[in-house]
Amino acid sequence: MLVADIAQVDADAGLAAWATDRGLPIERPHAARAPGESSFDPVLRDLAASTDAATARATAKFVEYPLDGSRLPGAPWPWRPTVLLALTLVAAAIPLIAAWPRTVSAARNQQAAGRG
């Protein structure tokens, strides 16, 4: 993907040809910019639509950009990474849970052997 400003792509036919030769779509993030809107607003909307609103809000907060209650498209929460994290934690816990009875039993046997 080639991200470029509209004026830049229109002025530079070589850049457009280069992207076309490589099969890269040219994205114009400011094309959906409304009058009186900052140039960062359409970029945040695009980020929210392609990922989720929480990521776009975190990005805006990180760069100290005021959202002023803007409605962002996309899912309200990053569910995919959340579910993947939960599955990873469960998968990591399974061997520990399975080994727990053997560990406790071995500790008890060792303790009993020490008493005798």
Residue frames as qw, qx, qy, qz and C-alpha x, y, z in Angstrom:
[[0.000, 0.891, 0.454, 0.000, 0.00, 0.00, 0.00],
 [0.392, 0.191, 0.006, 0.900, 1.23, 3.45, -0.86],
 [0.140, -0.821, -0.477, 0.279, -0.13, 6.26, 1.28],
 [0.364, 0.094, 0.193, 0.906, 0.10, 9.60, -0.40],
 [0.155, 0.550, 0.285, -0.770, -1.47, 13.01, -0.44],
 [0.589, 0.650, 0.479, -0.032, -3.87, 13.67, -3.34],
 [0.239, 0.938, -0.163, -0.191, -1.90, 16.65, -4.62],
 [0.322, -0.588, 0.704, 0.235, 1.34, 14.70, -4.46],
 [0.591, 0.146, 0.778, 0.156, -0.03, 11.78, -6.51],
 [0.489, 0.804, 0.333, -0.065, -1.70, 14.07, -9.02],
 [0.091, 0.927, -0.310, -0.190, 1.51, 16.08, -9.40],
 [0.170, -0.549, 0.804, 0.152, 3.81, 13.08, -9.60],
 [0.865, 0.261, -0.167, -0.395, 2.70, 10.70, -12.35],
 [0.458, 0.449, -0.755, 0.138, 5.94, 8.74, -11.84],
 [0.240, -0.210, 0.773, -0.549, 4.95, 7.83, -8.31],
 [0.762, 0.180, 0.251, -0.570, 1.52, 6.66, -9.48],
 [0.755, 0.440, -0.446, -0.194, 3.11, 4.58, -12.26],
 [0.173, 0.419, -0.834, 0.316, 5.60, 3.07, -9.80],
 [0.473, -0.064, 0.662, -0.578, 2.79, 1.99, -7.46],
 [0.813, 0.324, 0.011, -0.484, 0.70, 0.62, -10.34],
 [0.567, 0.495, -0.656, -0.058, 3.63, -1.42, -11.70],
 [0.112, 0.247, -0.878, 0.394, 3.99, -3.09, -8.31],
 [0.446, -0.412, -0.748, -0.268, 0.28, -3.68, -7.80],
 [0.237, -0.255, -0.574, 0.741, 0.11, -1.31, -4.85],
 [0.031, -0.808, -0.544, -0.224, -3.15, 0.52, -4.26],
 [0.208, 0.283, -0.170, 0.921, -2.78, 4.24, -3.70],
 [0.303, -0.683, -0.642, 0.171, -4.63, 5.31, -0.59],
 [0.095, 0.499, 0.002, 0.861, -5.55, 8.91, -0.11],
 [0.326, -0.374, -0.745, 0.447, -6.24, 9.24, 3.61],
 [0.014, 0.354, 0.241, -0.904, -7.37, 12.85, 3.35],
 [0.109, -0.203, -0.673, -0.702, -9.88, 12.24, 0.54],
 [0.351, -0.602, -0.704, -0.136, -12.76, 11.92, 3.04],
 [0.286, -0.216, -0.368, 0.858, -11.84, 15.11, 4.88],
 [0.011, 0.823, 0.564, 0.073, -14.81, 17.35, 5.60],
 [0.199, 0.701, -0.023, 0.685, -14.53, 21.14, 5.41],
 [0.346, -0.744, 0.246, -0.516, -13.15, 22.60, 8.63],
 [0.950, -0.308, 0.037, -0.012, -11.89, 19.21, 9.75],
 [0.302, -0.729, 0.585, 0.189, -8.31, 18.50, 10.72],
 [0.590, 0.470, -0.605, -0.253, -6.28, 16.35, 8.34],
 [0.000, -0.272, 0.923, -0.274, -5.83, 13.82, 11.17],
 [0.636, 0.080, 0.421, -0.642, -9.58, 13.10, 11.54],
 [0.843, 0.332, -0.224, -0.359, -9.94, 11.00, 8.36],
 [0.406, 0.431, -0.788, 0.171, -6.76, 9.11, 9.26],
 [0.269, -0.158, 0.766, -0.563, -8.22, 8.22, 12.68],
 [0.771, 0.209, 0.176, -0.576, -11.51, 7.17, 11.05],
 [0.719, 0.430, -0.520, -0.165, -9.61, 4.93, 8.64],
 [0.149, 0.350, -0.851, 0.363, -7.63, 3.41, 11.51],
 [0.505, -0.022, 0.589, -0.630, -10.84, 2.76, 13.46],
 [0.817, 0.317, -0.061, -0.478, -12.50, 1.17, 10.43],
 [0.673, 0.432, -0.600, -0.015, -9.54, -1.09, 9.66],
 [0.293, 0.152, -0.830, 0.450, -8.78, -2.08, 13.27],
 [0.344, -0.634, -0.689, 0.071, -11.17, -0.87, 15.98],
 [0.108, -0.893, -0.124, -0.419, -12.30, 2.32, 17.71],
 [0.701, -0.691, 0.028, 0.171, -10.26, 1.60, 20.85],
 [0.732, -0.022, 0.208, 0.649, -7.01, 1.55, 18.86],
 [0.252, 0.655, 0.243, 0.670, -7.92, 4.82, 17.14],
 [0.407, -0.880, -0.109, -0.218, -8.79, 6.43, 20.49],
 [0.780, -0.488, 0.103, 0.379, -5.50, 5.21, 22.02],
 [0.605, 0.274, 0.238, 0.709, -3.58, 6.57, 19.02],
 [0.000, -0.815, -0.197, -0.545, -5.28, 9.95, 19.34],
 [0.604, -0.797, -0.022, -0.006, -4.53, 10.03, 23.06],
 [0.817, -0.184, 0.131, 0.530, -0.89, 9.04, 22.47],
 [0.429, 0.312, 0.214, 0.820, -0.34, 11.97, 20.09],
 [0.074, -0.445, -0.423, 0.786, -2.47, 14.23, 22.34],
 [0.124, -0.163, -0.518, -0.830, -5.08, 14.79, 19.64],
 [0.372, 0.157, 0.544, -0.736, -8.51, 15.86, 20.97],
 [0.062, 0.254, 0.904, 0.339, -11.34, 13.69, 19.62],
 [0.286, 0.051, 0.123, -0.949, -14.10, 15.95, 20.98],
 [0.604, 0.203, 0.606, -0.475, -16.62, 13.11, 21.11],
 [0.439, 0.415, -0.556, -0.571, -16.09, 12.10, 17.48],
 [0.896, 0.042, 0.348, -0.274, -17.91, 8.91, 16.54],
 [0.026, 0.536, -0.786, -0.308, -15.37, 6.45, 15.19],
 [0.866, 0.146, -0.270, -0.395, -16.41, 3.50, 13.01],
 [0.482, 0.330, -0.794, 0.170, -15.33, -0.03, 13.77],
 [0.697, -0.389, -0.598, 0.067, -15.64, -2.37, 16.70],
 [0.334, -0.882, 0.083, -0.322, -15.65, -0.70, 20.12],
 [0.612, -0.619, 0.493, -0.003, -13.06, -3.14, 21.50],
 [0.363, 0.547, -0.723, -0.216, -10.16, -5.11, 19.95],
 [0.891, -0.173, 0.235, -0.349, -11.81, -8.52, 20.41],
 [0.888, 0.354, -0.286, 0.074, -9.45, -10.57, 18.26],
 [0.344, 0.515, -0.609, 0.495, -6.27, -9.70, 20.22],
 [0.501, -0.410, 0.450, -0.615, -8.20, -10.09, 23.48],
 [0.961, 0.000, 0.061, -0.271, -9.43, -13.58, 22.55],
 [0.762, 0.436, -0.417, 0.234, -5.97, -14.60, 21.32],
 [0.007, 0.549, -0.600, 0.581, -4.43, -13.46, 24.61],
 [0.727, -0.271, 0.356, -0.522, -7.03, -15.41, 26.61],
 [0.969, 0.190, -0.123, -0.101, -6.45, -18.56, 24.53],
 [0.522, 0.541, -0.532, 0.388, -2.69, -18.22, 24.95],
 [0.271, -0.492, 0.569, -0.601, -3.03, -17.89, 28.73],
 [0.893, -0.102, 0.206, -0.387, -5.31, -20.94, 28.89],
 [0.884, 0.361, -0.286, 0.079, -2.92, -22.96, 26.72],
 [0.286, 0.560, -0.594, 0.502, 0.00, -21.96, 28.95],
 [0.489, -0.408, 0.479, -0.604, -1.92, -22.85, 32.11],
 [0.931, 0.021, -0.182, -0.315, -2.98, -26.35, 31.01],
 [0.727, 0.246, -0.570, 0.294, 0.45, -28.01, 31.55],
 [0.000, 0.384, -0.562, 0.733, 0.82, -26.27, 34.91],
 [0.709, -0.206, 0.194, -0.646, -2.60, -27.46, 36.05],
 [0.927, 0.117, -0.331, -0.135, -1.91, -30.98, 34.79],
 [0.573, 0.320, -0.598, 0.461, 1.42, -31.13, 36.65],
 [0.325, -0.574, 0.305, -0.687, 0.02, -29.78, 39.92],
 [0.901, -0.329, 0.033, -0.280, -1.25, -33.12, 41.39],
 [0.890, 0.173, -0.265, 0.327, 2.08, -34.84, 40.65],
 [0.251, 0.558, -0.363, 0.702, 4.02, -31.98, 42.23],
 [0.549, -0.531, 0.242, -0.598, 1.88, -32.02, 45.36],
 [0.983, -0.138, -0.078, -0.096, 2.08, -35.82, 45.57],
 [0.735, 0.337, -0.338, 0.481, 5.87, -35.79, 45.17],
 [0.027, -0.590, 0.368, -0.718, 6.19, -33.13, 47.86],
 [0.768, -0.426, 0.149, -0.454, 4.02, -35.15, 50.24],
 [0.974, 0.043, -0.186, 0.122, 6.01, -38.34, 49.56],
 [0.503, 0.475, -0.376, 0.616, 9.27, -36.50, 50.14],
 [0.321, -0.573, 0.312, -0.686, 7.94, -35.00, 53.35],
 [0.918, -0.278, 0.030, -0.283, 6.70, -38.42, 54.56],
 [0.876, 0.214, -0.290, 0.321, 10.08, -40.03, 53.76],
 [0.208, 0.573, -0.396, 0.686, 11.81, -37.36, 55.79],
 [0.588, -0.515, 0.236, -0.577, 9.70, -38.14, 58.85],
 [0.976, -0.103, -0.112, -0.159, 10.21, -41.90, 58.80]]
